[in-house]
Each structure stands twice: as structure tokens, then as C-alpha cells.
Amino acid sequence: MERESRRGMPDVIVECVITYVTDARDRAAISLVCRRWYEVDALTRRHATIAFCYTATPERLLTRFRNIEGLKLKGKPRAAMFNLIPENWGGYVTPWIGISDLFPRLRSLHFRRMIVADADLAMLANLKGRLLELLTLEKCSGYSTDGLLHVGRNCRNLRSLIMEDCSINELNGDWLHELAINNTVLETLNFYMSDLEKINVNDLELIARTCPLVSLKVCDCEIPNLITIFQSATKLEEFGGGSFKEPVDPEFYPSITFPARLRSLCITYLGRDEMQLFFPVGHLLKKLDLVYALLDTEDHCTLIRKCPNLEVLEARNVLGDKGLDIVSQTCKKLKRLRIERGADEQGMEDIEGVITQRGLISLSLGCHDLQYFAFYASDITNEALESIGANMKNLSDFRLVLLDREEKITDLPLDKGVRALLIGCQNLKRFAFYLRSGGLTDLGLSYIGQYSQHVTWMLLGYVGQSDEGILAFSRGCPSLEKLEMRGCLFSERAIAQAAAQLKSLKYLWVQGYKPSPTGFDLSPMARPFWNIELIPARRESLDDGTGQITLFEYPAHILAYYSLVGRRTDFPGDNSVIPLTLQDFWDHCVHTSIS
């Protein structure tokens, strides 16, 4: 200890200080200082996030961070959310759950885009049932309500159970009953957008009476049937998922009251007639989700005027430029705004329901505190992007998708606009620029590389003109760790050269490019600890949502990522995923030279 003190801080002080450092990047930097700090980081790390499940193994995590209390694990590539990845691609939780009991302090598990079996949930309930406090299954698939039965019956100390947007095989509602009769500490229950219909409202009422519920997000339960829950859950701050599928008699409205602490609201199938129910609590709301509301542009404006304290707003592009005007005038505290694409074919949009440069400029002039902005635009100009760059200095996450509903866009390419936006928004960490043909030239792509100094994740769609563009882009982006591209039509070799030049890159996904006959033009990015997988082009017959079977064609994919453990072993057996190794490239080079 004395020697340590003479050379620097004593161990006990180092441990005390490092314990208060929670940011993962700061922790990683600390662990590189010296061997002792590496060991202290290992002993005191409380939470670990593995952004891609094949970059490490459970055994390696156990060796490095045995004392973690929380683990977040992401499986399938983000493209899986848009049905672009084969269902059997991989991303299984089984090996991670299998050794969960060897982490003595593990109390929180968060799985995202992973395949979870009923046997996995049964094993988890058996191994960690008494200790588990938080379980999140986000956008997961593969399990049924039988698996949830084990969780409800054995995990009696669960404070949070989240299963949002999961594909669950619903056999019955017994899992919820077991949860209701066995748990008295539940604070968060969320099965929103998971199509669970066999829900007994009596079980929800019991949970509301016996548990200190703070957040409740359900499926399409009728709001009039939830009145008792609202009366019992006095601590409720977030509610989501209730609906108005059936018309409600206006005389019944006074009996529907919401908890006094309510700050976040998400209602599905909300119509104009029922909208007035929420006017009394509008000034209390900090978050409002209208993505699945049946409101037109004017209705959105009316409701948003009642919510001046919003910090988070989610809607469809039926919000329109007029809605953005109202947001700009009313929601001065707004920090996050997400505008999803509407369902034109279902007649849910009106003629005003489009986002264009006019609304974007108006928003940028009124909402200076915005940190996250994702939207689908029907039209856009360089001026709009310049205005965002000049006025939204706090943006850390910007995502633009340019729709193809309009035959002509007012002002393309967007080279000058993206340059101004990136120069103005110095805090950007995440950036998506998904355009259409002609939206950005090679010069514009070089601007993105030059001015994205702090961006760590990026999605590019239909940008650039030639291989020169992606190569110029790759000479910048010093902090870029994850890159996703679609429809850019660069050659295989240029993509590989760009990946090799991006020094911080850990993950690459590409769909829509100029493939070589063999895939071996990817050799410039072949190196140790760098896995490359090809997903060949395929065709699938799927329901288009109207009952008609349509043939969908999926172009080939490239997936490449750093891994400390080499090639994974759970590839599907149908050749839908083809691994390429460094040895494959060496063999190809030898064969080519001999030939």
C-alpha cells in the first residue's frame, strides 16, 4: 500500500473513485491505464452492455466482469426490425442464460432482438428466480406464454418486466395470473405491441392494488375496462396501450379519471371524440405517443396545444407541417421528437399530413433544446438542413428518411445542407441520412466523412455516385464504430477498402451493393478478429398486410464485425448465411496465383 501511495493514489482511493465512474467509454479508458486499474475496473464494474452478441462469449464475460449486477445484450442486426434478416439467422440467449447463476450479483437482464425459448425462461427462473429484479425482452421472439408462466411463478422479486414489441405465441393468460398472485413489488409491467389478447383485467387490477406500479403498458385493452386500475395505481406515472376500439358514450367520460402522477401517455386507436378525455391531464404530460392514434392533422394540433410541457413526442407524419408549427410554438421544452411514416394505403392520412422543409424550418426556430429528431419527410431543401444546423445545437441523434411519394424533390442534391447541419450540430453521436437516387453526390458524402467527428453510429441510404464517394467518406469519421448502408451501389472492393480505412469501425452492415462473383473482393478488410458473413439474395412469399401473397426480393447482405472469440458456431444449416474467414481469403489468393 505504501509503495502504491508513493507511486500514485492508494488502492482504496482508486477503488472509491472508479466506483463512481459509470460511463462505459470512461470505464474502458480507465482499464487501459495500468494493470491495477484494469483489475479494479473488473472488480467494480456493475453493468455491462454487449452491443452484438457474437463479439464475446458468456465465459469471457464471466472472466472479465464477474461482479456485474446488470447485463444488456443485443442479438440480430438492426435490419431485423424491418424483416431484412432471415428469422433463423441467430442471436440465441441460451448460452448466456446457461451460466447466469455464476454471476453472484446479477439482478438485471436486458435482451434485444434475440431468440428466446420457453426452456430459456424456465432455466432463468430456476437459476435466478430469487435474485432477478429486472427482465427486459425487447423485440424478441421464439417463446410462448408457457415460458412466461415460469417467470410469473418463480421470479417473485421482479420490479420490472418488459416484453415490448415481441413475437409471443399466446396459449393462455395464466402467466399474468401467476404474476399477479406471486408478486407484490412490481413497478413496471410492459407487454405493449406484443399481441397478447388473453388478458384478464382482474389480474391487472390485482397487480394495481398490491404492487407499487409506476409504469403500465398493455395491449389493446379497452380504456373503460381499466377505470379500477387507474383508481388503484395511485403511483402510476406512465400508461400506454389502452384503446378505444368501441365508441364510448360521452355520458361515461366523467367516470374516466387518470392518476394524479401521470406524466407519460400512449393511447392506441384514439379518435377525435375521445380526445377530450385527456385535456385535463395535458399540462402534466412530459411524454405523448400518438403513433397509433386515429387523429388527423387538426386533431394533433388541438391535443398538442394542451400539452405545453412535453419533453418527448412521438407521432406519424400526419402531424404535418401545420403540426410542426404548433409544436414549435407550444413545446419549448421538447427534447425528443420521433415522426413515423403513416399508413397511406389504410386511409389514415389527410392531405395536410406531410413533412416538408416548411415545417422543419419552423420547428428549428422554436425547439432549440431538441436532442433527438427522427422523421420521414416528403420534401426537403438544403435551407431546411441549414436551419437545423444553425438552431438545434443540442442535437445528438438526427435521422432523416426521404420518402418517394413525391415525384420531384424541391432541392437536390443535399450536399450544402448536410455540410451545414454537421458543422452546426457538433454534439451528434448518431446520424441517419436515408435519401433517394440523386440525393447526395460524392462531394456530399465526403462532407459527411469530414464533419462527423464524434458520430459513432451511422445509417446511409441511396447516397453517393461512385466508389470515389465512399472512399472519400472513409478518410474521415474518426469515431465511427457502427456503419449501416443500403442501396448505395458501391462495389464490393470499395466497401472493403473503406471499412479497412475507418479505424474505429467495429460493425458493418450493407444491403444493396455491386457484388463480386465470389465475394472475395472483400479481401481488403480481412484481418484477425474480424468476422465477415454474406447473406445471399433471396425471395420470400409473404402476406402484404391485405391478405394477398406477394413475392418479396431481398438483395444480398454483407455483415462484418469484430469478435474476440472468432467465428460463431450456430450458423443456420440452410446456407442462408455464409461465413468468410481470413483463411478463405488466403486460400483464394494462393489458388488465384497458381492459376
N, C-alpha and C positions, 0 to 999 in steps of 0.2 A: 504494500500500500504506500509506504514511504517513497519507494523508488518511483511508483506511479505518480505520486504527488510532485516529486522533483521534475519529472519529465512533462507533466501536464496536470489535468484535473484528476482527482482521486476517482476510483471506480464508482464509489457510491454517488458522487455528484453526477458523473456521466450517466448512470442509470436513471437518476431522478430527472435529469434534463431530457434525455431521449424519450422517456415515457410520455412527455407532453407533446412530442412531435408526432402528428397523426397523418400528415400528408404522405402518400405513398412515394412520390418522387423525392421528397426531402429525406424520407427513410432510406431510399435506395442510395442517395448521395452519402448519407451518414455511414452506411455499411461499407463504403469504399475507402474511408479514411485510414483505417488500420484494422488489424486482426481483432483487437479487443473490441472496437466499436462494432465490428461485424457480429461478434458474439453477443454483445449487449442488445443489438437490434434483433437478433434471433430470439433471445430470451424474452424481450419485452413487446414484440410485435403482437398486437391484439386482433388485427383484421388483415385479411389477405384477399386480393382480387386477382383472378387469373382470367385475363381478357379473352383467351382462346384455350379451350380445354386440352388441346394437344401440344401445348408448349411445355408442359411439365407432367409429372405423374403424381399420384397421391403419395407414393412413398418418398419422392423427392421433397414434396411439401412438408411431410412429416419430419424429415431430417432437418429441414431448414427452420420451420416455424411450428414447433410442437405445441406452443402455448397459446395459439390463436383462439380467440373467442368467436370470431365470425369469418365465414368464407363465402365469397361471391364468385361464381363460376359461369362463364359463357360458353355455349356449345356451337351450334351451327352458325355459319356466316350470316351476317345481317340480311343478305339477299333471300334467306329462307322465309322472311316475313312477307315476301312478295311472290312466294311459290316458285322461286327460280332455282331452288336447290332440291335434288331428289329427297324424298321423305326418309329413305333408308341411308342417307349419306353418312350418318354417325352422330356423335355427340351424346354418348350414353353416360348416365350418372352412376351406374352400378359400381365401378371400381372406386369411386370417391366415397360412396356411402359405405362400402365394404370395410373401410378402415377408419370410419368416423369415430368409433369408440376409442381409438388410440390417441385422439386429441382430447386430453382430460378436461379442458376448459371450453370446448366447442359448444356454443349455445345458439348460434345463428347460422342458417344455411340459406343461400340465395342462388337458385339455378335459373338460367335464362336460355331459352331456345335449346333445350336439351330433351332427350328421350328418357322418360321416367316410367318404369314398370311398376305394377302393383307390388311385386316382390321387393322392389327397392324401398317402397314406402313401408312395407311390413318390416323389413330389416332395420330401417331407420327408427321406427317406433320401438323396436325391440332393443336396439343398441343405445339410443339416446333419448328414449321416451321421457325419462325423469328430468333430464337437463335441458332439453330443447325448448327454447323460448320464442324463436322467430324462424318461420319456414316460409320461403317465397318460391313459388313455382311460376315463373313468368314466361308466357308464350311457350310452354312445354307441352308435350304430347306423350301418348303411349300408356297412360294409366286410366283407371276407371274409379268409380265411387267405392268399389271394394277396397282399393288401396287407401282411400281417404278414411275408410272405416277404422283402419288400424291407427291412423293419426288421431282421429277424434276420441278413440277409446283409450289410448295409452299415453299420449302427449298432453298431460293434464296441466302442465305449466306453460303452455303456449300463450304468449301475449300477442302474437301476430301470426295470422295465417292468410297468405295472399296467393291466389291462383288466377290472376287476371289474364284474360285472352289466351286461355289454354284450350287444347282439344282433349276433352274428357269424355270417356264412354260412360254415360249415365245409366246405371242399372236401377238405382232407387235413391231415396233421400235419407237412408239410415245413418250415413256419415254425419249429417248435420245434427241428427237427434243425439248421437253419441257425444258429439262435441258439446251440445247444449247441457247434457246431464252430467258431464265429467269436468267441465272447465268453469272456473269462477274468476279467472284473471285475464281473460281475453280483452285486448284493447283494440285490435284491428282484425276485421274479417272482410275479405275481398274475394269474390268469385265473379266479378264483373266481366262481361263479354266471353264467358265460358260455356254458355248454352246449357246451364243446369236449370231444368224446369220443375223437377220433382221436389220442390222446396215446400216444407210445411211451415207456414207462417207462425204457428205455435212455437216451433223450435227457435225461430228468430226472436220471438217475444220473450222466451225464457232466457236466451243469451242477453237480451237487452236489460232484463230485470236483475240478473245475477252477476253480470260482468261489467267492468268499467269501460264500456265501449267508447272509443274516441273516433274511430273511423269504420264505417259500414258501407260496402259497395256490393250490391247484389245484381241479379239478372233482372229480367223484366217483371218484377213483382208490381202489382197494381198499387199505386200510392194510397188509395182509400183503405187498402188492407193493412197498411203499415202505421196507422194512426197510433195504436197502442205502443208500438216500438218507439215512435218519436216522443211519446209521453214518458216512457220508462228510461230511455237512454239520455239522461239529463246532461251527460258529459260529451255528447256527440258533437264533433267539430266538422266531420266530413261525411257526406252522404252521396251515394251515386248508384245509378242503375234503376231506380224506380221508374215506372212508366204510366202513361195514360192511354192504354190501348182502347179502352171503352170510355165513351163520353161520361162525364161526371155532372150530376145535377148541380147547378150553381148554388142551390139552397144548402148543399152539403159542404161548400167551401169553408164556412166559418169553423167547422169541426176539425179542419186540417191545419194544425199548427206545427211549427218546427222548433227544435231545441234552441234555447237562447244562445248557446255557444257555437252554433253552426257557422262555419266560415268557408266551406267548400261544398259545391253542389254540382251534380251531374244527373240530368233527367233525360231519359230516352222517350221518344215519341211525344215530346211536349208540343202542344198546339197553342194557337192564339187564345182560345177560350180559357185554358188552364194557366196561362202565363201570369195572370193577375195574382195567383196564389203566392207567388214568390216576390211580389213587390215589397211586402212588409220587411223582408229579410235582405233585400238587395243591398242596402247600405252596409250590412255586416259582412258581406261576402268578399273574400280575398281571391277565391278561385271559382271560375264558372266554366263548365264544359257543356257546349251546345252542339257537339259534333253530330249527335243523333237526334237532335230536336227537329220537329217539323215546322219550322218557322221560316217566313220569307224575310227579305231584306228589311222591310219596315218593322217587322216584329222584333228582329235582332236589335234594331236601333232603339225601340221602345224599352226593351228589357235592359240593355246596356246603360241607358240613361239613369236607371235606378241603381246602378252598381258603381259608384264613383271610387270605391276603394279597392278595386280589383288589382291584383298583382299577377294573376295568371288567367289567361283567356284562351279557350280552345273552341273553334267553330269550323264550319265549312265555308267554301268560298262564296256561298250565297250571301255571306256577310256583305260582300261587295265594297266598292269604293265609298258608297254612302255610309256603310257601317264603319269603315276605317276612319272616316271623318268624325263620326260620333265617338269612337274610341279615342281619337286624338284629342278631342275636346273634353272628354269626361274622365278618362282613366289615366291620370297623370302619374300614378304610382306603378303602372304596369311594368313588369319585369320579363314576363314570358308570354309570347303570342304564337299560337300554332293554328294555321288555317289549312284544313284538309281539303282535298278535292271532293266536290259534290257528286251526286249520282244523277247526271243529266238524263239518263235513259229512264229513270224512275219518275221523272216529272217533279223532282224535289227542288229544282232551282227556278228562279224567276229571271226576268230579263235584266234586272239590275245586279244579279248575283255573279259578278266577275270582278277580279282584282286586276287593276292596271296601274300604270305609272301615276295616275292622278291620286289614287288612294294611298299609294306608297309614299309619295311626297308629303301628303297631308299628315300621315302617321309619323313620319320622321321629324316633322316640325313640332309635334305635340308630345311625343313619348320619348323623352331623352334618356330615361332610365332603363330602357329595354336591354335585356341581356341575351335573350334567346328569341329568334324570329325565324319561323319556318312557314313557307307559304307556297301555294300554287298560283301562278299569275297567268292571265290570258293575254296580256300585252305588257310591254316594259320598254323603258328607254334608258339610255346612258345617264340622262339627267336624274332619273329616279335613284339609280345606284349612287350617283354622286351626292345626292341629298342625304341618303342614308349614311354614307361615309362622313359627311360633314356634321351630322347632327346626332347620330347614335354612337357616341364614343364608348359606351359601356358594353357594346355587343361582344359576347364571347362565343356565340354559336349562331351562324347565319346559314339558312338553307333555302335555296330558290329552285323551284321546278317550273319551267316554262311549258305551258300546255300547248297542244297542237289544235285546239278548237278554232282558233282564228287562222284564216288562210294567209294573212300577212301580218308580220310584226312591224310596229312603227319604226323601230330604230335598231337595226342590226348591222354589224356585229357590236358586241358589248365590251369591246376592248378598253375604251376610255373609262367606262363606268366601273368595271371590275377593278381597274387600277386605282381609281379614286376611292372606292369602297375599302380596299385592303390597306391603302395608305392611311385612311381616316380611322379605321377600326383596328387599332394596334393591339387590342386585347383578344382578338379572335383566336380561339383554340380549335374550333370545329367549323368546317366550311363545306357546303354542298352547292354546286353550280351545275344544274341539270337542264340543259338547253335543248335546242333543236338544230338541225343542219344549218350552218351559216351563222350560228350564234356567237362564235368566238374564233378568231383566227389564231395562227401560230404565235403571232405577236402577243395577243391577249393571254395565251397560255403561258408565255414566257413571263408576263407580268404577274400571273398567279404565283409562279415559282419565285420570282424576285421579291415580292412583297408579303409572302406568307411566312414571316419569320418565326412565328410562335404557334402556327397551326400544327396540331398533332394528328387530326383525322380529317380526311377529305374525300368527298364523292364528286366525280366529274362525269358528266353525261353529254355526249354529242358535242364535244369541243375539239378545237384544233383542225388543221387541214392536212397535215402530213407528219411523218416521223420527226421532222425537224422541231415541231412544236413540243412533243413530249420530251425530246432530248433537251431542249432549252428549259423547259419546266423543271427537269430533274437536276439542273445545275443550281437551283435554289432550294426552298423548303428544307432548311437545316433541321427542323424539329419534327418533320413528318414521320409518324410511326405507322399509320394505317392509311392505305390508299385503295379506293374502290373506283373502278371506271366501267362505264357501259356505253356501247355504241360509238366509241371513238375511232375505231377502224385503223389503229396503228398496227404496224407489223409486229409479229411475234418477237423478232430480234430487237426492234426499237424498245419494246416494252421491257425486255430483259436488260438491255443496256441502261435504261432509265432506272430500273429497280436497283441495279448494281451501283448506280451513281448517288442514289438517295441514301445517305449514310446512316440515318436514324430509322430507316424503314424496317418494320418487324412483320408486316402483314400486307398482302396484296391480293385483291380480287378483281378479275377482269372478265367481262362478258361482252362479246361483240368486238372482234378484232380480226386481223388478217392472219389466219393460222398457217403454219408450215405443214407440209405433208406428214411429217413425223413428230413434230413437237420439239425437235432437238435444236431449233433456232433459239430456244430459251437458255441455251448453254451459258451465255454471258452472266447470268445471275446464279448459276450453280456454284455452291460453296458449302463448306461444312456447317452443320446445324440449320440448314435452310431447306425445308421440305417443299417440294413442288408437286401439285396434283392437277390433273386435267379431268374435266368433266365433259365428255364428248357431247356434240349436238344431239338432241333427242326430240321426239314427237310424243305428245300425250293427248288422249281424247278426254276432255273434261267438260263438266256442266258449266255453261257460260253464265249461270245465275238465273236464266229464264226457263230452264228445263230442257234446253237444246244442247246436244252434244257437239262440241266444236273441237277441231284439231288444232292444238297449240304447238308451235315450233319454238324450241329453245336453242339459241346458239351455244357454241362451246364456251366453257369457262376455263380460266386459269386461277388456281388458288395456290399461293405461296406464303410461307410463314416460318419464322424462327422457332426452333424447338430444341430444348436441352436434352431430349431423350430419343432423337432420331425419328425414323418413320413409324407412324402408328400401325397398329396390328388389326384394327377392326374395320377394314375396308369392306364394303358390300361385295357379295360374291357374283354380282351380275355385270361386272365391268363398267358400271356406271361412273366409277371413279378410278382413274389410272394414275398410280404414283410414278414419279420420275426421281431417280436418285442420282447422286454425284457419280456413282459407279456406272450408271446407264449412260451418262454423257461421255465418260472416259471410254467406255466400250465402243460407243458410236464413233468417237474421234479416231480410235485405233482402226476400226473397221473401214472408215472412210479413207484414212491414209493408206491402208493396204490396198484398197480397191483402186 
